[in-house]
Amino acid sequence: MPQLDLSPLTILFFLITWAPGLILGITLHEAAHGFAARQCGDNTAYALGRVTLNPLKHIDPMGTIALPVLMGLMSGGSFIFGYAKPVPVNFSRLNDIKWDTVRVAVAGPAANFVIALLAVLLMHAAVLLPQLGQVLTIPGLVMAVKINVLLMVFNLVPVLPLDGGRVLQALLPHEAGRAFAETERWGFFLVMALAFSGILFRIIGPVMDILMSAMLQLAPRALYGM
């Protein structure tokens, strides 16, 4: 069984490289769901103050704090994962229940994709502007790319309550969609079991590797010698 590495260097590495990308990723992911829902006719998340970039509004004590810290320390900072409080959406209030459900679901992963691209752009800025490079940490930006690609791909897995499951439910014929919706009651436990067993990441790993490689190929060539 892996042992916790509580050394100051490991904790510092975690805070500098992993935490910013993870917090930004889950915050914008959930805020994007709420924003998209409001644009499509449902103000539930907005009324509850969830359409915000304040990470405190989205933090889940277990998924945002305990799980990432535990995984980060157990892996020596080499792997981390977490989740936030889901943004509430009343799908019956959406203007077009089928296609607006798809739009709301895809908004979260799309936000993670944008963050990954912005991290690559910041790498270029750090190389071109030395003073900015003193503020930005290249390892932190690389981790921001990896974390947000992970969040994007993971959330698109077609299992409820993940975003990919919402998309599949919306696109299925009515009766099949209703039957699939019944799986949500145990879907979270299925996802966690697949994740902790390593099966899930063996399935989505190749997709993540392709996307991460493509993203990092856009990084400045000057970084390859660092």
Number of C-alpha atoms within 10 A of each C-alpha: 4 9 9 13 16 12 11 9 11 17 16 13 18 22 16 16 19 27 22 16 25 23 22 18 30 28 27 26 31 29 27 26 28 31 22 23 30 20 15 20 17 21 21 19 23 18 11 12 15 25 25 18 16 14 19 12 18 25 18 17 12 14 15 21 16 13 17 22 22 16 18 24 22 18 16 21 21 14 15 21 18 20 23 22 17 19 22 17 20 14 18 12 16 20 15 14 16 17 15 21 27 20 20 25 27 22 23 27 29 18 23 28 23 16 22 27 20 15 25 23 15 20 27 18 16 19 17 12 11 11 11 14 16 11 9 15 16 20 14 21 23 21 23 28 28 24 28 28 26 25 24 24 19 21 22 22 20 15 22 25 19 19 26 22 23 27 24 20 23 22 15 14 10 11 9 12 15 13 12 18 19 11 15 17 11 11 17 15 11 14 19 12 13 15 15 10 11 12 13 16 16 12 12 15 16 11 15 19 14 10 18 19 12 11 19 18 12 13 18 17 12 10 11 8 5 6
